[in-house]
Amino acid sequence: MNEMQATKIAEILGGPAWQSGGDIWLVLFERSDGKVVALSDDVVCEYADQFALEDGNQSASIILH
């Protein structure tokens, strides 16, 4: 997704839009249990915490295509 799409979705979900590198934009939000969920236009990934996100260690994912 592009920056505009990520920003709009982030506003709705209450999390930040985040550029993960190159021109890849994600929407992040932290769950009440501290886990971080990252959404792209291809996949939704769950991470144990912010450190796991930064390391790319997802605990679960759902491919959207």
Secondary structure, 3 states (H helix, E strand, C coil): CCHHHHHHHHHHHCCCEEEEECCEEEEEEECCCCCEEEECCCEEEEECCHHHHHHCCEEEEEECC
